[in-house]
Amino acid sequence: MTGARGNSAELPAELAEAFRLLHIEPARSEKLCRAFLATGYDPSGQLLLAGALRIQGNFAGAHALAQALANEHPNWAGVHFELGMALGGLGRHAEAIGALRRAERLSGALPGLWREFGDRHWALGDKASAEQAYLRHLAAPTAETTVHQAMVALQRKDTADAEHALRSQLACHPTDVLALRLLAEVLSSVGRYDEAEPLLRTALDYTPSFALARYGLATVLLHDHKPAPALEQVDLLLAREPNRLEYLNLKAEALGRIGEFAAAAACFESIVAAYPHEASAWSNYGHILRALGRRAECEAAYKRAIALNPRMGDAYWGLANLKTFKFLPVDIANMREQLQLLEAGVDKESLLFALAKSLEDQASYEEAFEAYSQANAARRMRLPYDERERADASRSARTVFTPEFFAERIGAGCGADDPIFIVGMPRSGSTLVEQILASHSSIEGTMELIELLAIARRLGRNAAFPELLRDMPASELRKLGEEYLSSTRIFRKSVAARFIDKMPNNFTQVGLIQIILPKARIIDVRRHPLACCFSIFKQHWATGQDFAYDLTDIGATYRGYVELMAHFDVVLPNRVHRVIYEDLIANPERETRRLLDACGLPFEEQCLRFHENTRAVRTPSSEQVRQPIFSTGLDNWRPFEPWLAPLKAALGPVLNAYPAAPPLRPPGAAENPE
């Protein structure tokens, strides 16, 4: 606050306290002002009282005080600013703009002045002038007190304080586009994308040309698994700045998310042409080329990224993740050197995973295991995981999904039979099964789709899931099935009648699938526990597998998966078709015929020639499924057996029972092995 005394720091103690409480407890602030003014006239006290009245909605009282002060102090910018806000509250917007113009001529640096201009123009229906004012508010050199407090909190990474300050600001000034964007940034940083999205959309309603808000919206939409709307926002940004690197990167990522890999590759080609020295662009280009099966170009892109940035862990891991690529001794020496120079972070983790893979290829198993362990420990530090949450979710599912529950809902859900869900643990052979099925003329392979898990998360946001399904009417269950089909439509590129959703984690949602899509097929792919679990431990996951960085957690998750699927085998007999990976490798034709029978489809010879399928594949097994079936990888875990005791202990009876499941424990029994 500036005025007769210069600034708020020069106010008497009573008024300084009233100023502090102005937006927190305006009634208390008013009381302090009146008590102070009872001892004598003071223009700063009068102005502060006007503000307290206005904030409480007494615009007439605020106007009377501010008008008197404006008559008495015609060159006091703060008075004209307060007068403008009071007039605005009274709906006298044109007069308010006049008062604000007077304030701006006297002191154009008043915090919040241009936001108030925007509000008045908006109220008059002049959206163009309103937007220009809001944009000037964004460019103001001085932020309002509450927003400044939020910025300071963000600098010290205190998101709770920042959120509180920004919500306080928006409670008083809901059109503050800067506060809207900052709050969205705070919320998206902790994964609250559903709350961030409407804030950014509101900011763009007021300022359609606010590029930073639109970029933020596109990013939030992409992170919230809404790639098509994200792409729409990116295209609007590119229409104004067609060569901006971050926009092009975001577009390429969005195209990849919807399975438009060729278009994504073309986008990256334009990026590396315009920014040939951008190492991350080359590495991302390599990821897309890998999905397309363009192996030679993929390797070249990764190597180009490393040449530009020898610490580019993402590119080293990209080469290692090809599974069939062999690093040269000079590459291994370079990785070791870079690891000594890198601080903790994603690049160091990626390099450690790549180094571990190269050491494994050299049969240096003890050293490889140490590198895998270091990589996983570093990843675990940044992605803490609580096994109890998974165990609780499993117990809830086994309690809710009973034979009686399903019997009461016969005929509910959407009757479409389009989806084929391939579920199970990651690294179980599910990509091979997907490739076999996707080679059938009636089946389209898509990707690992997040849509079903997103529905489950949304349902559980405000109520316990899956308990809430007990009270959900059949009409709502049908709508959920239709929602799933609608949301996955964008991933379907052919006219095939059926499509595959190969999200392994959907094994947790078998009960949901049954009641919203009762005619969908469910394929459970299972691999030897030690082979599957250690393969998970060796994989550098991007997102979604937070259990994967500790052998005990991996073993407990595998055991919980087996028990949950055994439960569904009991309550939904013959509903899930199980593929044992080792059986598929040993007798591919027999297992492929069984698999197609389970899908209600005739056998087609090309399913045995799945490796000839040119479809894009974006999972870690993309290169392996472009080769005929081989058995050399079945026992890759055995050289590491001396260090797998924690994994064996966590697996418990599941290990010895494989490929069958051990006797089921009651839902309330402890999940951890005795």
C-alpha positions in Angstrom: 0.0 0.0 0.0 1.4 3.4 -1.0 0.0 6.8 0.0 0.6 9.7 2.3 3.3 7.9 4.2 5.0 6.4 1.2 4.5 2.6 1.8 3.1 0.1 4.2 6.4 -0.2 6.1 5.9 3.4 7.3 2.4 2.8 8.7 1.8 3.0 12.5 1.7 -0.4 14.1 -2.1 -0.5 14.3 -2.5 0.2 10.6 0.3 -2.2 9.7 -1.6 -5.0 11.4 -4.8 -3.9 9.7 -3.0 -4.1 6.4 -1.7 -7.6 7.2 -5.2 -8.8 7.9 -6.9 -7.0 5.0 -7.4 -10.1 2.8 -7.3 -12.6 5.7 -9.8 -11.1 8.1 -11.2 -8.0 6.5 -13.8 -7.5 9.3 -10.9 -7.5 11.9 -9.0 -5.1 9.6 -12.0 -2.8 9.5 -12.3 -2.8 13.3 -8.6 -1.9 13.7 -8.9 0.9 11.2 -11.9 2.4 12.9 -10.3 2.2 16.3 -7.2 4.0 15.0 -9.3 6.6 13.1 -11.3 7.3 16.3 -8.1 9.0 17.7 -7.8 11.4 14.8 -8.1 11.8 11.0 -5.5 9.8 8.9 -5.7 9.5 5.1 -3.9 6.2 5.0 -6.3 4.8 7.6 -9.2 6.0 5.6 -7.9 4.3 2.4 -7.2 1.1 4.3 -10.8 1.2 5.7 -12.2 1.7 2.2 -10.3 -1.4 1.1 -11.6 -3.5 4.1 -15.2 -2.4 3.3 -14.8 -3.2 -0.4 -13.5 -6.7 0.3 -16.5 -7.3 2.6 -18.8 -6.3 -0.2 -19.7 -2.8 1.1 -18.9 -1.1 -2.2 -21.1 2.0 -1.4 -19.1 2.6 1.9 -15.8 2.1 0.1 -16.8 4.4 -2.7 -17.8 7.2 -0.3 -14.4 7.0 1.5 -12.4 6.7 -1.7 -14.2 9.5 -3.5 -13.6 11.9 -0.6 -9.9 10.9 -0.5 -9.7 11.5 -4.3 -11.1 15.0 -3.9 -8.7 15.7 -1.1 -5.6 14.0 -2.7 -6.0 14.2 -6.5 -2.4 13.0 -7.2 -2.5 9.9 -4.9 -2.5 6.9 -7.3 -3.5 4.4 -4.6 -6.7 6.4 -3.9 -7.8 6.4 -7.6 -7.0 2.7 -7.8 -9.3 2.0 -4.7 -11.9 4.3 -6.2 -11.8 2.4 -9.5 -12.3 -1.0 -7.6 -15.2 0.4 -5.6 -16.9 1.8 -8.7 -16.4 -1.6 -10.4 -18.1 -3.3 -7.4 -21.0 -1.0 -7.9 -21.3 -1.9 -11.5 -20.2 1.5 -12.7 -17.5 0.0 -15.0 -17.0 2.9 -17.4 -16.4 5.3 -14.5 -14.2 2.7 -12.9 -12.0 2.7 -16.0 -11.7 6.4 -15.8 -10.5 6.3 -12.2 -8.0 3.5 -13.0 -6.7 5.5 -15.9 -6.0 8.3 -13.5 -4.2 5.9 -11.2 -2.2 4.5 -14.1 -1.1 8.0 -15.2 0.1 8.7 -11.7 1.8 5.3 -11.1 1.6 2.6 -13.8 3.4 0.1 -11.5 0.6 -0.4 -9.0 0.3 -4.2 -8.5 -3.0 -5.5 -9.7 -3.9 -2.3 -11.6 -3.9 -4.0 -15.1 -5.9 -7.0 -13.8 -8.5 -4.5 -12.6 -8.6 -2.8 -16.0 -9.2 -6.2 -17.5 -12.1 -7.0 -15.2 -13.8 -3.7 -16.0 -13.4 -4.2 -19.8 -14.6 -7.8 -19.5 -17.7 -6.6 -17.6 -18.4 -4.2 -20.4 -18.1 -7.0 -23.0 -14.9 -5.6 -24.5 -13.0 -8.9 -24.4 -10.2 -7.7 -26.7 -9.4 -4.8 -24.4 -9.8 -7.0 -21.4 -7.2 -9.5 -22.8 -4.7 -6.7 -23.5 -5.1 -5.5 -20.0 -4.7 -9.0 -18.5 -1.6 -9.5 -20.6 -0.1 -6.3 -19.3 -0.9 -7.6 -15.8 1.2 -10.7 -16.6 4.1 -8.4 -17.7 3.8 -6.2 -14.6 7.2 -5.7 -12.9 5.8 -6.1 -9.4 3.5 -9.0 -8.3 0.8 -8.5 -5.7 1.8 -9.5 -2.2 0.0 -12.9 -2.1 1.3 -13.9 -5.5 4.8 -12.9 -4.5 4.5 -15.1 -1.4 3.5 -18.0 -3.6 6.5 -17.4 -5.9 8.9 -17.4 -2.9 7.3 -20.6 -1.7 7.8 -22.2 -5.1 11.4 -21.3 -5.1 11.9 -23.2 -1.9 9.7 -26.1 -3.3 7.0 -25.6 -0.7 4.0 -26.5 -2.8 1.6 -26.5 0.1 2.4 -22.8 1.0 2.3 -21.8 -2.6 -1.1 -23.5 -3.1 -2.5 -21.8 0.0 -1.3 -18.3 -1.1 -2.6 -18.7 -4.7 -6.0 -19.9 -3.6 -6.2 -16.9 -1.3 -5.4 -14.6 -4.2 -8.0 -16.3 -6.5 -10.6 -16.1 -3.8 -10.3 -12.3 -4.0 -9.4 -12.0 -7.6 -10.7 -15.0 -9.6 -9.6 -13.4 -12.9 -5.9 -13.3 -12.0 -4.4 -15.2 -14.9 -1.0 -15.3 -13.4 -2.3 -16.9 -10.2 -4.4 -19.3 -12.3 -1.4 -20.5 -14.2 0.9 -20.7 -11.2 -1.7 -22.7 -9.2 -2.1 -25.1 -12.2 1.7 -25.5 -12.2 1.6 -26.3 -8.5 -1.1 -28.9 -8.9 0.3 -30.5 -12.0 3.7 -30.9 -10.3 2.0 -33.3 -7.8 -0.1 -35.1 -10.4 -3.4 -33.3 -9.7 -4.0 -32.8 -13.4 -7.8 -32.9 -13.2 -7.7 -29.8 -10.9 -5.0 -28.0 -13.0 -6.9 -28.3 -16.3 -9.9 -26.1 -15.5 -7.6 -23.4 -14.1 -5.7 -23.2 -17.3 -8.8 -23.2 -19.4 -10.2 -20.3 -17.3 -6.9 -18.4 -17.8 -7.3 -19.0 -21.6 -10.9 -17.8 -21.5 -9.6 -14.4 -20.4 -6.3 -14.4 -22.4 -6.5 -16.7 -25.4 -3.1 -15.6 -26.6 -1.4 -16.5 -23.2 1.0 -19.0 -24.8 2.5 -20.2 -21.5 -1.0 -21.1 -20.2 -1.8 -22.9 -23.4 1.5 -24.8 -23.3 0.7 -25.7 -19.7 -2.7 -26.9 -20.7 -1.3 -29.1 -23.5 1.2 -30.6 -21.1 -1.4 -31.2 -18.4 -3.7 -32.9 -21.0 -0.8 -35.1 -22.2 0.2 -36.1 -18.7 -3.5 -36.8 -17.9 -3.6 -39.2 -20.8 -5.7 -37.0 -23.1 -3.4 -36.9 -26.1 -6.0 -35.8 -28.7 -7.1 -32.6 -26.8 -3.4 -32.0 -26.1 -2.6 -32.1 -29.8 -5.3 -29.5 -30.5 -3.7 -27.1 -28.1 -0.2 -27.7 -29.5 -1.5 -27.0 -33.0 -2.9 -23.7 -31.8 0.6 -22.8 -30.4 2.4 -23.9 -33.6 0.0 -21.8 -35.7 1.7 -18.8 -34.1 5.2 -20.1 -33.7 5.7 -23.0 -36.1 9.4 -23.6 -35.3 9.4 -23.4 -31.6 11.3 -26.5 -30.2 9.2 -27.2 -27.1 6.0 -27.0 -29.1 7.3 -29.4 -31.8 8.5 -31.8 -29.1 5.1 -31.8 -27.4 3.4 -32.4 -30.8 5.7 -35.4 -31.6 5.0 -36.9 -28.1 1.3 -36.4 -28.5 1.3 -38.1 -31.9 3.2 -41.0 -30.4 0.7 -41.3 -27.7 -2.2 -41.8 -30.1 -0.2 -44.3 -32.2 0.5 -42.0 -35.1 4.2 -43.1 -35.1 4.9 -42.2 -38.7 3.6 -38.6 -38.2 5.6 -38.4 -34.9 8.7 -39.5 -36.8 8.1 -36.9 -39.5 7.7 -34.3 -36.7 11.0 -35.3 -35.2 12.7 -35.2 -38.6 11.7 -31.5 -38.8 13.0 -31.0 -35.3 16.4 -32.5 -35.9 16.7 -30.6 -39.2 15.9 -27.3 -37.5 17.9 -28.1 -34.3 20.6 -30.5 -35.4 22.6 -30.0 -32.2 19.7 -30.8 -29.8 20.8 -34.1 -28.2 17.4 -34.8 -26.5 15.6 -34.4 -29.9 17.8 -37.1 -31.5 17.2 -39.4 -28.5 13.4 -39.0 -28.7 13.6 -39.5 -32.4 15.4 -42.8 -31.7 12.5 -43.9 -29.5 10.0 -43.4 -32.3 12.2 -45.1 -34.9 12.5 -48.1 -32.6 8.7 -48.3 -32.4 8.5 -48.3 -36.2 11.1 -51.0 -36.5 13.6 -48.8 -38.4 16.5 -50.3 -36.5 19.5 -48.9 -38.4 18.1 -45.3 -38.3 17.2 -45.8 -34.6 20.7 -46.8 -33.6 22.1 -43.9 -35.6 19.8 -41.4 -33.8 20.8 -42.7 -30.4 24.5 -42.5 -31.3 24.1 -39.0 -32.7 22.5 -38.0 -29.3 25.5 -39.4 -27.4 28.0 -37.7 -29.7 26.3 -34.4 -29.0 26.0 -35.1 -25.2 28.2 -37.9 -23.9 26.1 -37.8 -20.7 22.8 -38.5 -22.5 21.7 -41.4 -20.4 18.4 -41.7 -22.2 20.2 -42.4 -25.5 22.5 -45.0 -23.9 19.5 -46.7 -22.3 17.7 -46.5 -25.7 20.5 -48.6 -27.2 20.5 -51.0 -24.3 16.7 -51.3 -24.4 16.9 -52.7 -28.0 18.0 -55.9 -26.1 19.9 -57.2 -29.1 22.4 -54.3 -29.3 25.9 -54.9 -28.0 28.1 -52.1 -26.6 31.7 -52.0 -27.5 34.4 -51.8 -24.8 34.9 -48.1 -25.7 31.2 -47.5 -25.0 31.4 -49.2 -21.7 34.5 -47.1 -20.7 32.7 -43.9 -21.7 29.7 -44.9 -19.6 31.9 -45.5 -16.6 33.6 -42.1 -17.1 30.4 -40.2 -17.4 28.9 -41.9 -14.3 31.8 -40.4 -12.3 30.8 -36.9 -13.5 27.0 -37.1 -13.3 25.1 -36.1 -10.2 22.0 -38.0 -9.1 19.2 -37.9 -11.5 17.5 -39.5 -14.5 20.6 -39.5 -16.7 22.7 -41.2 -14.1 20.0 -43.8 -13.5 19.6 -44.5 -17.3 23.4 -44.8 -17.6 23.5 -47.3 -14.8 20.8 -49.5 -16.3 22.7 -49.3 -19.7 26.0 -50.2 -18.1 24.4 -53.1 -16.2 23.0 -54.5 -19.5 26.4 -54.2 -21.2 28.1 -56.0 -18.3 25.5 -58.7 -18.4 26.2 -59.2 -22.1 29.9 -59.6 -21.2 28.9 -62.3 -18.6 30.2 -60.0 -15.8 27.2 -61.0 -13.7 28.3 -59.9 -10.2 29.3 -56.5 -11.5 26.1 -56.3 -13.6 23.9 -57.1 -10.6 25.6 -54.4 -8.6 25.0 -51.8 -11.4 21.3 -52.9 -11.7 21.0 -52.6 -7.9 22.5 -49.1 -7.9 20.2 -48.0 -10.7 17.1 -49.4 -9.0 18.1 -47.9 -5.6 18.5 -44.5 -7.2 15.2 -44.8 -8.9 13.5 -46.0 -5.8 14.7 -42.9 -3.9 12.8 -40.6 -6.3 9.8 -42.9 -6.7 8.9 -44.2 -3.2 6.5 -47.1 -3.2 4.2 -48.4 -0.5 3.4 -52.1 -0.9 0.5 -51.8 1.6 -1.5 -49.8 -0.9 -1.4 -52.6 -3.5 -2.2 -55.2 -0.8 -5.1 -53.2 0.4 -6.5 -52.8 -3.1 -6.2 -56.5 -3.7 -8.0 -57.3 -0.4 -10.8 -54.9 -1.4 -11.2 -56.5 -4.8 -11.3 -60.0 -3.4 -13.9 -58.8 -0.8 -16.2 -57.0 -3.3 -15.9 -59.3 -6.3 -17.8 -62.4 -5.2 -19.9 -64.9 -7.2 -23.0 -63.3 -5.7 -21.8 -59.8 -6.8 -21.5 -61.0 -10.4 -24.6 -63.1 -10.4 -26.6 -60.0 -9.4 -25.2 -58.1 -12.4 -25.8 -60.5 -15.2 -26.9 -58.5 -18.2 -25.3 -55.3 -17.0 -22.6 -53.4 -18.8 -22.0 -52.6 -22.5 -22.5 -55.6 -24.8 -19.7 -54.8 -27.3 -17.1 -57.5 -27.8 -14.4 -55.3 -29.4 -11.8 -55.3 -26.7 -9.2 -58.0 -26.0 -7.5 -57.3 -22.8 -4.0 -58.8 -22.4 -3.1 -58.6 -18.7 -0.5 -59.9 -16.3 2.9 -58.8 -14.9 5.2 -56.6 -17.1 7.9 -58.6 -18.9 5.7 -61.7 -18.9 5.6 -62.3 -22.7 2.5 -60.2 -23.3 4.0 -58.3 -26.2 4.6 -61.6 -28.0 1.0 -62.6 -27.4 -0.2 -59.2 -28.6 1.9 -59.6 -31.8 0.5 -63.0 -32.5 -3.1 -61.8 -32.1 -2.4 -58.6 -34.0 -1.4 -60.7 -37.0 -4.9 -62.0 -37.3 -7.1 -60.3 -39.9 -9.9 -59.5 -37.4 -7.7 -58.0 -34.7 -5.9 -54.7 -34.4 -3.0 -54.2 -32.0 -3.0 -50.7 -30.4 -0.9 -50.0 -27.4 -0.8 -50.2 -23.6 -3.8 -48.1 -23.1 -4.4 -46.2 -19.8 -8.1 -45.6 -20.3 -9.4 -48.4 -18.1 -7.1 -47.5 -15.2 -8.1 -43.9 -15.6 -11.8 -44.8 -15.2 -11.0 -46.7 -12.1 -8.9 -43.8 -10.7 -11.7 -41.4 -11.4 -14.3 -43.6 -9.7 -12.1 -43.9 -6.7 -11.4 -40.2 -6.4 -14.4 -39.4 -4.2 -15.4 -42.8 -2.9 -13.8 -46.2 -2.0 -13.1 -48.3 -5.1 -14.2 -50.9 -5.9 -16.7 -50.8 -3.0 -18.7 -48.1 -4.8 -19.6 -50.5 -7.6 -22.0 -52.3 -5.2 -24.4 -49.4 -5.5 -23.9 -48.5 -9.1 -27.0 -49.1 -11.3 -26.8 -51.1 -14.5 -27.3 -48.0 -16.6 -24.1 -46.4 -15.2 -22.2 -49.6 -15.7 -23.2 -49.6 -19.4 -22.1 -46.0 -19.7 -18.7 -46.8 -18.3 -18.3 -49.5 -20.9 -19.3 -47.1 -23.6 -17.0 -44.5 -22.2 -14.1 -46.9 -22.4 -14.9 -47.7 -26.1 -15.3 -44.1 -26.9 -12.0 -43.0 -25.3 -10.0 -45.8 -27.0 -11.5 -45.1 -30.5 -8.6 -42.7 -31.4 -6.1 -45.5 -31.0 -7.9 -47.7 -33.6 -6.5 -47.1 -37.1 -8.0 -50.0 -39.1 -11.4 -51.5 -39.7 -10.7 -54.7 -37.8 -13.6 -55.7 -35.6 -11.5 -56.3 -32.5 -8.7 -54.5 -30.8 -6.1 -55.2 -28.2 -5.5 -53.3 -25.0 -2.2 -54.6 -23.7 -1.9 -52.7 -20.4 -0.5 -55.4 -18.1 -1.7 -53.6 -15.0 -5.3 -54.1 -16.0 -5.1 -57.5 -14.1 -6.2 -55.3 -11.1 -9.4 -54.4 -13.0 -10.7 -57.8 -14.1 -13.8 -57.3 -12.0 -14.4 -53.9 -13.5 -14.0 -55.3 -17.0 -16.5 -58.0 -16.3 -19.3 -55.7 -15.2 -18.8 -52.9 -17.8 -17.7 -55.0 -20.8 -18.9 -58.6 -20.1 -18.2 -59.8 -23.6 -14.6 -58.5 -23.8 -11.9 -61.2 -23.9 -9.3 -61.3 -21.1 -6.0 -63.0 -21.7 -3.6 -63.5 -18.7 0.0 -64.0 -19.8 2.2 -65.6 -17.1 5.9 -66.3 -17.1 8.2 -68.1 -14.6 8.3 -65.9 -11.4 12.1 -65.6 -11.3 12.4 -64.9 -15.0 9.6 -62.4 -15.0 10.5 -60.6 -11.8 14.2 -60.3 -12.5 13.4 -59.0 -16.0 11.3 -56.3 -14.3 14.2 -55.5 -12.1 16.5 -55.0 -15.1 14.1 -52.7 -16.9 14.4 -48.9 -16.7 10.7 -48.0 -16.6 9.5 -44.6 -17.7 6.3 -44.5 -15.6 3.6 -46.6 -14.1 5.6 -49.4 -12.4 6.7 -47.9 -9.1 7.0 -51.4 -7.5 9.7 -52.3 -10.0 12.8 -51.0 -8.2 13.1 -53.4 -5.3 13.3 -57.2 -5.5 11.1 -57.7 -2.4 8.4 -55.3 -3.8 8.5 -57.0 -7.2 8.1 -60.5 -5.6 5.2 -59.3 -3.4 3.5 -57.8 -6.4 3.9 -61.0 -8.5 2.5 -63.0 -5.6 -0.4 -60.6 -5.2 -1.1 -60.8 -8.9 -1.2 -64.6 -8.9 -3.5 -64.6 -5.9 -5.9 -62.1 -7.4 -6.1 -63.9 -10.7 -6.7 -67.2 -8.7 -9.5 -65.4 -7.0 -11.1 -64.5 -10.3 -10.6 -68.1 -11.6 -12.8 -69.1 -8.7 -15.5 -66.4 -8.9 -15.5 -66.2 -12.7 -14.7 -69.7 -13.8 -13.3 -69.9 -17.4 -13.6 -66.2 -17.8 -9.9 -65.5 -18.1 -7.8 -67.4 -20.7 -4.3 -68.1 -19.3 -1.2 -68.3 -21.5 1.9 -69.8 -19.9 4.9 -68.2 -21.7 7.1 -71.3 -21.6 4.3 -73.4 -23.1 3.9 -70.9 -25.9 7.7 -71.0 -26.6 7.7 -74.8 -26.6 4.6 -75.3 -28.8 3.6 -72.0 -30.5 1.0 -73.5 -32.9 -0.9 -75.4 -30.2 -1.0 -72.3 -27.9 -1.9 -70.0 -30.7 -4.8 -72.1 -31.7 -6.0 -72.2 -28.0 -5.5 -68.4 -27.8 -7.6 -67.8 -30.9 -10.3 -70.2 -29.7 -10.5 -68.2 -26.5 -11.1 -65.1 -28.6 -13.8 -66.8 -30.6 -11.8 -66.5 -33.9 -10.6 -69.0 -36.5 -7.0 -69.9 -36.8 -5.0 -68.0 -39.4 -1.5 -69.1 -40.5 -0.1 -65.6 -40.4 -0.4 -65.6 -36.6 2.5 -68.0 -36.6 4.5 -65.6 -38.8 3.9 -62.7 -36.3 7.5 -61.6 -36.8 6.6 -60.5 -40.3 4.0 -58.0 -39.0 5.2 -54.5 -39.6 3.0 -52.8 -37.1 4.6 -50.3 -34.7 5.5 -51.7 -31.2 6.5 -49.4 -28.4 7.2 -51.9 -25.5 10.6 -53.1 -24.3 10.1 -56.3 -26.3 9.7 -54.5 -29.7 12.8 -55.9 -31.2 12.3 -59.4 -29.9 8.8 -59.8 -31.4 10.2 -58.9 -34.8 12.1 -62.2 -34.7 10.8 -65.8 -34.8 10.2 -67.4 -31.4 13.4 -68.3 -29.6 14.0 -70.0 -26.3 17.4 -68.6 -25.4 16.0 -66.0 -23.0 14.0 -68.4 -20.8 16.8 -68.8 -18.2 18.5 -65.4 -18.3 17.9 -65.0 -14.6 19.9 -68.1 -13.6 23.4 -66.4 -13.6 22.0 -63.9 -11.1 20.5 -66.6 -8.8 23.1 -66.1 -6.0 21.6 -62.6 -5.4 17.9 -63.4 -5.7 17.2 -64.6 -2.1 15.0 -61.5 -1.3 12.9 -62.1 -4.4 12.4 -65.8 -3.6 11.4 -65.0 -0.1 8.8 -62.5 -1.3 7.4 -64.9 -3.8 6.8 -67.5 -1.1 4.7 -70.5 -2.2 4.0 -68.9 -5.6 7.5 -69.9 -6.7 7.3 -73.6 -6.2 3.6 -73.8 -7.3 4.3 -72.3 -10.8 2.6 -72.6 -13.3 -0.3 -73.3 -10.9 -1.3 -71.1 -8.1 -0.9 -72.1 -4.4 -4.0 -72.4 -2.2 -5.7 -69.0 -1.8 -5.3 -67.2 1.4 -8.4 -65.5 2.8 -8.8 -61.8 1.7 -8.0 -60.6 5.2 -4.8 -62.6 5.6 -1.4 -60.8 5.6 -0.1 -60.3 2.1 3.6 -60.6 3.1 5.1 -64.1 3.2 5.4 -65.6 6.7 
